[in-house]
């Protein structure tokens, strides 16, 4: 716990698509995600996060162009508990 109503989260993953059968690109992939869980009330949880994806070869891009080794994304979700 960071505080009474705030928790931190961290996640890391690694994937070896050695023949490109899952992604079409034969390389290693890794990702790290950092986020917080905020509980403003007993029945509401708000969870913003930021995620970095990394590849050994260019595997990310726009309009089908795989010209980047990494990408950064962010998101937020909310959960109502009843």
C-alpha positions as CSV (number, residue, x, y, z in Angstrom):
1,X,0.0,0.0,0.0
2,X,1.2,3.5,-0.8
3,X,-1.5,5.0,1.3
4,X,-4.8,3.9,3.0
5,X,-6.7,4.2,-0.3
6,X,-3.9,3.7,-2.9
7,X,-2.1,0.6,-4.0
8,X,0.8,0.3,-6.5
9,X,1.1,-2.3,-9.2
10,X,3.9,-3.6,-11.3
11,X,3.9,-6.3,-14.0
12,X,6.5,-7.6,-16.4
13,X,6.2,-10.2,-19.1
14,X,8.5,-11.8,-21.7
15,X,7.6,-13.7,-24.8
16,X,9.8,-15.5,-27.4
17,X,8.1,-15.8,-30.8
18,X,11.2,-17.6,-32.1
19,X,9.5,-18.5,-35.5
20,X,7.1,-15.6,-35.7
21,X,4.1,-18.0,-35.6
22,X,2.1,-15.8,-33.2
23,X,3.0,-12.3,-34.3
24,X,4.5,-12.7,-37.8
25,X,7.9,-11.4,-36.6
26,X,10.5,-13.8,-35.2
27,X,11.8,-11.9,-32.1
28,X,11.6,-11.6,-28.4
29,X,9.0,-9.3,-26.8
30,X,8.9,-7.8,-23.3
31,X,6.5,-5.4,-21.5
32,X,6.4,-3.6,-18.2
33,X,3.3,-2.0,-16.7
34,X,3.1,0.5,-13.8
35,X,-0.1,1.6,-12.3
36,X,-2.0,2.6,-9.2
37,X,-5.3,1.4,-7.8
38,X,-7.3,4.1,-6.1
39,X,-10.2,3.3,-3.8
40,X,-12.2,6.6,-3.3
41,X,-15.1,4.6,-1.8
42,X,-15.8,1.0,-0.7
43,X,-17.6,0.3,-4.0
44,X,-15.4,2.1,-6.5
45,X,-11.9,1.3,-7.8
46,X,-10.1,3.5,-10.4
47,X,-7.0,2.0,-12.0
48,X,-4.8,4.2,-14.3
49,X,-1.7,2.5,-15.8
50,X,1.1,3.1,-18.3
51,X,2.7,0.3,-20.3
52,X,5.9,0.0,-22.3
53,X,6.3,-2.8,-25.0
54,X,9.7,-3.7,-26.4
55,X,10.9,-6.0,-29.2
56,X,14.2,-7.2,-30.4
57,X,13.4,-6.3,-34.0
58,X,11.1,-3.5,-35.3
59,X,7.6,-4.9,-34.6
60,X,5.5,-1.8,-33.8
61,X,4.3,1.0,-36.0
62,X,1.3,2.7,-37.7
63,X,-0.6,1.5,-40.8
64,X,1.2,-1.8,-40.9
65,X,4.7,-0.3,-40.9
66,X,6.8,-2.2,-38.4
67,X,9.5,0.5,-37.9
68,X,9.7,0.9,-34.1
69,X,11.3,-1.4,-31.5
70,X,9.0,0.0,-28.7
71,X,5.7,1.6,-28.0
72,X,4.2,3.3,-25.0
73,X,0.5,3.2,-24.1
74,X,-1.7,4.3,-21.2
75,X,-5.1,3.4,-20.0
76,X,-7.6,3.8,-17.2
77,X,-10.3,1.5,-15.9
78,X,-12.9,1.7,-13.2
79,X,-14.6,-1.0,-11.3
80,X,-18.0,-0.7,-9.5
81,X,-18.4,-3.4,-6.8
82,X,-21.9,-4.4,-5.7
